[in-house]
Amino acid sequence: MYHRMTIAGLERDLPICRVNDSLYIGAFVIFGDVELTEHCAKELLKRAPEYDYMITAESKGIPLVYAMARQSGQNKYLLARKMPKLYMRNVLDVKVHSITTADEQHLYLDGDDAELMKGKKILIVDDVISTGESLSALEQLVEAAGGIICGRMAILAEGDAQARDDLIYLEKLPVFNADGTVKA
């Protein structure tokens, strides 16, 4: 089963995937879709508030934030990693629970990136915001680093995230029943 939608002027079929017996989601993956990534970046930048740096979480937000940085002429964006790397120093760490991942996860921020954020306007960017758990973890990292959250952006808002008034997004992504119909 697929859900067809128009995103940033482009039509895409999203596979409908099971989360549990009563909840199915439209799988939105921009990896490998350069055209869609570029179009979404352009449309989000039109709506972006003024910011100093953008941050995203590993991994699906990376191509999006890269395209946004490139299109806006910025040479730097920040990344919260799923695992600390050897080159990372003075690492900040927060827990996160994602709708698409069964186990508890963590997000890690390099101390040098945290230093860059102090007192700066930080724009949080992601591909899809659903439960808000990943967004909350990014907010915690930005706040722990002394950054000022100036906006929260995503390509798609899924389910309850659509009702949030603090999100800037391009399209609404419904959630689904087991038969592929949109949940009321």
MILUMLO-916645 format. One record per residue: x negated, y, z of N, C-alpha, C, O, CB in turn; residue in three letters. Coordinates in steps of 0.1 Angstrom, whole numbers, plus 5000, padded with zeros to 4 digits. Last residue first. Glycine has a CB too. Layout:
BEGIN
XYZXYZXYZXYZXYZALA ...
***
This chain:
BEGIN
509150885114509951005116509351075128509951185132511450965118ALA 506550755093507150765106507950895108507450995104506150745117LYS 506950655059506450765068507250755081508550745081506650905062VAL 506450315051507250435051506750535061506050495071508750395055THR 504950085052504450195044505350315044504950415037504250145030GLY 505749895070506249875057505749995047506149995035507749865056ASP 504849995095504149875089504549855074503849795066504549745097ALA 504850355092505250225097504650115090503950135080506850215096ASN 502350615094503250525087503650415096503050375106502550475075PHE 501750975095501450835099502550755094503650795091501350835115VAL 500751225070501751155079501151035084500050985079503051135072PRO 498851505069498751355066499751285076499451285088497251305067LEU 498851825055499451735066499351585061499751555049500851765069LYS 496052015045497251945042497651855055496751835063497051845030GLU 494052195055494552205041495952145039496852195033493552155032LEU 493852385086493752265078494352285064495152375063494352135085TYR 492952495117493152545103492852415094491852355096492152655099ILE 494452495149493752425138494052495125495152545122494152275137LEU 495952585169494552625169493752565158492552575158493952595183ASP 498452485170498352615164496952665164496652785159499252715172ASP 499552155162498552245170498452375163498352385150497152175171ARG 501051995147501752095155500852185163501252285169502652025165ALA 499251815136499951905127500652015135500852125129500951835118GLN 498551635155497651745152498251845144497851965144496351695146ALA 500451415154500651525163499751655161500051765165500451485177ASP 499551335121500351305132500551435141500851545135499851195141GLY 496651505110497451385110498251375123497851405134496451255109GLU 495351735088495851715102496851595101497751595093496551845107ALA 492451755067493851695070494151705085493251675093493951555064LEU 490151905068490851885055492351855058493251905052490151785046ILE 489852135095489852005089490452005076491252095072490551905099ALA 488452345121488952325107488852175103487952105108488152415097MET 488552585145488552445143489252415130490352455127489352375155ARG 486652865158487652805149487452655149486352595151487552865135GLY 484852955176485553055169486652995160487453075155484653145161CYS 483352885206484152825195485052935189485852995195485052705201ILE 480252965214481553025214482352965203482052995191481553185214ILE 477752785233478352835221479752885223480452845233478352735209GLY 476552645254476752795255477252865242477152985241475452855259GLY 476552375254475352445248475452595249474552665246475252405233ALA 478952315263477852285272476552355267475652385274477652135272ALA 480552395241480652475254479452445263478952535269481952435261GLU 479752205223479552345220479552425233478752515235480652395210VAL 480651965236479251995233478952135230477952195235478851905220LEU 483352015238482551995250481152025247480452085255482751855256GLN 484052015211484252135219483452125232482852225235485752145222GLU 483451745205482751855198482851985206481852055208483151875184LEU 485551625220484051595223483151705217482251745223483751455218ALA 487751725207487551765221486051735225485451815232488451675230SER 487551605182487451745183487151795197486351885200488851805179LEU 487951345190486651385184486451535185485351585188486451335170SER 490651365199489551315208488151355203487351405210489651165209GLU 492751425183492051545188490851495197490151585203492951625196GLY 494151255168494451255183493751375189494151415200494051125189THR 493251395142494451325145494851335160495651415164494251175141SER 491751555116491951565130493351495133494351525127491951715135ILE 489351485092490651465096490751485111489851435119491251315092VAL 486751605089487551565077489051555081489851615074487051435072ASP 485751915105485951765104486751735092487351825086486551705117ASP 484052165123484552125110484651965110483751905115483652165098VAL 483952455142483952305143484652265130485752305127484652255155ILE 481852725144483052675137482952525136481952465131483152735122LEU 480652945168480552815162481952765156482952765163480052705173ILE 478853225175480153175171480053045163479353045153480953285162LYS 476453215202476853225188478253175186478753085193475853145179LYS 475553165228476053295225476453315210476853425207475053395228GLY 473652905216473852995228474353125223473653195216472553005236LYS 472852745194474352785196474552885207475552955207475052655200MET 470252695196470652785185472152825187472452935183470652705171LEU 470252505217469652645219470052735208470352855211468052625218GLU 471352285203472052345215471552495217472352585220471952265227ALA 469252225186470552275181471352345191472052445189471252165174ASP 467452135206467052255197468352315191468452435190466052205187ASP 468751915216468552025225468152155217468552265220467552005235GLY 471251745197469851775199469651905207470452005204469051785185ASP 473951575209473451695203472051725206471651715218474351815206LEU 476051295205474851355211474451475202474551475190473751245210TYR 478951125216478351215206477151285213477251315224479351325201LEU 479950785220479350905225478950995213478750945202478150875234HIS 482850565223481650615216481150735224481750785233482050655202GLN 484550275230484150405235482850445227481950365225483850405250GLU 485950085202485150105214484950245218485050335209483850035212ASP 487450115178488050045190487250085203487850095213487949905187ALA 488150395158487150305164487650255177488150325185485850395166THR 490150555150489650465140488550375145488050295138489250535128THR 490650725171491750645167491250535157491850425156492850725160ILE 488050745195488550785182489650685178489550565182487450785171SER 486750905223487550785219488250825206488950925205488650745230HIS 483651005236484751025227485450895224484750785223484251095214VAL 481451175259482151055255483251095245483851205246482750985267LYS 478351355252479751345257480351225252480051165241480551475252VAL 475151495258475951375255477351385261477551435272475251255262ASP 472151655247473451665253474351545249474251505238474151805250LEU 468651605250469951565243471151595252471151555264469851425239VAL 465951685248466851745257468351725252469051825251466551895258ASN 465351605213464851635227465951705235466851775229463651725226ARG 465051375187465951455195465451475209465051385215467451405195MET 463551175174463151315173463951415181463651535182463251355158TYR 464950945179463750965185463251115185462651155194462650875179LEU 468451005184467350975176466051005183466051095192467451045162LYS 471550885198470350975199469250915190469050795190469950995214PRO 474350835178473250775186472150875187471950945177472750635179MET 476050995165476650885173475650815181476050745191477350795163LYS 475451355167475151225162475851115171476251145182473651205163ARG 476551655154476651575166476451425161477251385153477951595174ALA 474851905137475451775136475351705150474351695156474651685126LEU 475052225120474652135131475452005131476552005126474952215144LEU 473352375092474552335099474152245110473052195110475552275089TYR 471752615072471752535085473152505089474052595089470952615096LYS 471852795052470752695051470752605063469852525065469452765050ASN 474552925034473852905047472852795045473052705036474852865058GLN 476152975012474753025012474053005025472953065027474853175009GLY 478552845010478552975016477153045017477053155022479052965031SER 477852614997478752704990478752844996478852944990480152654989GLN 476352485018475752515005476552624997475952724992475652394996ARG 478252465038477052535040476452585027476052695025476052455048ALA 480152295025480552425030479352515032479352635028481352415043MET 478652065020479152145009479552285013479352375006480352065003ALA 478151995048477052025038477552105027476852205023476351895033TYR 480651945056479952055062478752095054478352215053479552025077VAL 481251715040482051835039481351955045481252065038483351815048LEU 479351525046479351575033480151705032479851795024479851475023PRO 480051495075478751545070478751595056478351705053477751435071ILE 482351385084482351535083481051585076480951695072482451595096GLY 481851115088482551155076482651305074482951355063483951105077LYS 480351065111479651075099480451135087479951195078479150935095SER 479051315133478751205124479951115122480451075133477451125129GLU 480851615134480451495140480051395129480651395119481551435150ALA 479651955129480551845126480051725134478951725139480651815111THR 479452315129479052185135480152075131481352105130478952185150ILE 478152615117479152515117478652385123477452365122479652485102MET 477352945130476952805126478252725125479252745132475952755136TYR 478753195130477353185129476853055124475953045115476653225142ASP 481753315114481053225123479553245121479153295111481453075120TYR 485053425108483653465108482953365118483453345129483453615112GLU 487253155097486953275104485453305103484653225099487453265119PRO 488253025065487353015077487253155084487153255077485952965073ALA 489553005042490353025054489553035066490053055077491352905055ARG 487652965023488553075020489353105033489753225035489553045009LYS 486552725032485752845033486652965031486453075037484652845023LEU 488552535023488352565038487552695040487952775049487652455045LEU 488152544996489352585001489252615016489852715021490452484999GLU 485452444994485852574988487052634994487152744998485952564973LYS 485752185005484852285011485252425006485252525014483352255007ALA 487552074986487952095000487052195007487552285014487951965008CYS 485852064963487152134963487652174977488052284980488252064956HIS 483751894972483552034968484752114968484752234972482852034954GLU 485251654978484451724988484251864985484351954993483151644990THR 486251594952487151624963486451694974486951794980487751494969LEU 483851544938484751644934485751684945485951804947485651584922GLU 482651334953481951464952482951574948483051684954480851464942VAL 483151084969484051164961483651314961484151394968485551154966ASP 481450964987481450924973482351004964482150984952481750784972GLY 483551015015482250965010482350924995483350844992481850845019PHE 486051085023485451165012484151115007483651164998485351305017ILE 488850905031487350895031486850975020487050945008486950745030VAL 491550835048491050935040489550935042488950955053491551075045PHE 494150615051492650615052492150725042492150705030491950485049ALA 496950665068496450685055494950705056494450805062497050795047GLY 497850425093497450555089496950555074496650445069496250605098ILE 500350275114499450265103499050405098499850505100500250195091TYR 501650135143501050255137500050215126499150135127500250325148LEU 502549895154503550005152502950135145503650225143504250035164SER 500349725156501549675150502549785147503349775137502249585159ASP 497649955148498249855156499549815150499849865139498449905171ASN 496550035124495850075136496349975147495549915154496150225140VAL 496249945090496849915103495949965114494749935114497149765104ARG 496450185063495650085071496350065085496850165090494250125072CYS 496850265030497550265043496950145051497050035047499150255041ILE 494650455009495150325014495750335028495250405036493950215015PRO 495650724991495050685003495550545007496750535008495250785015LEU 495050864961495750764967495050714979493950664978496050644957ASP 495051214951494351094956495350994962496351034968493251134967ARG 494851504932495651394936494751274940493751244933496651354925GLU 493751834941493451704935494351594940494551584952491951674937LEU 494252064955494552064941494251934934494451924922493852174935GLY 493551994981492752094975492952084960492052104952491252074978ALA 495351704976494451764985493551864978492851824969493651654993ILE 498351534973497451634967496751704977497251754987498351734958THR 498751174976498951314981498051404973497051364967498651324996MET 500150854981499650954972499851094977500951124982500250934958ARG 499350584999500050705000499350814991498250844993500050765015HIS 499650234993498950354992499850474994501150464992498250374979TYR 499249885000500050005000499150125000498050135006500950005012MET 
***
